[in-house]
């Protein structure tokens, strides 16, 4: 009786292993260049200035030996005029609100463009693509005038979170609509047609069928939109009051405020990067699905 496990020629084994080895080496080097800066920031967030300047790549010793390992984070917390932790909260509020509005409004607009054919469908898509070519600096003045006029009508509007959330939603919405439209166009129409025959309404089809199938794309788009909103430096600087400043603005001022306290700077950077890493690790499975879902049709 022949064995089911056929032997592969020795030459073929070495050829396959050799090609895989090269791939693993390239990917490993790429991973090192990506992970090494994060590890370096994490290590130096627990060091004092002398250790960072003298031995930037060694493990922390001075604070660890003295039992004040979180000294740099305490330094950040003591400066009430520019509280990094309050800025971190502001960033989460603004970026989270921006993301929620973009996903809700963008998915509804994408559903209409993907499933309903009307006269100006192509024109709307072309407009969305063209709007992505306009740089942020080109619209900062008209946006500022609009926000000022709204602030003249509604008391307390100027300097509030809404002055950042509204421009960010308007500026980032086009990307979300285009990506979700492309994904929804590839979904099978038979499911929606069957639900329509069974008496399901258009809003019911959207919420019960389309949205569950679009979750991978929503997560992928959501992470990118969150990062763009979270890392935005110009918009908060223009619109917000000092108390509502996000962490990205405050971290740019750490050097001047703390007389080049590198330990505090590293701690601030670590606090800024941490939520992004957590968000990606939690949703990385959906990110991969969303990036590859529309690649093959069948």
Secondary structure as UniProt FT lines:
FT   HELIX           10..44
FT   TURN            45..46
FT   HELIX           49..54
FT   TURN            56..57
FT   HELIX           62..66
FT   TURN            69..70
FT   HELIX           71..78
FT   HELIX           80..82
FT   HELIX           84..115
FT   TURN            119..120
FT   HELIX           121..131
FT   TURN            132..133
FT   HELIX           136..153
FT   TURN            155..156
FT   HELIX           162..185
FT   HELIX           189..197
FT   TURN            198..199
FT   HELIX           202..205
FT   HELIX           206..210
FT   HELIX           211..213
FT   HELIX           215..230
FT   HELIX           234..239
FT   HELIX           242..244
FT   HELIX           247..251
FT   TURN            252..253
FT   HELIX           254..257
FT   TURN            258..259
FT   HELIX           262..292
FT   TURN            293..295
//
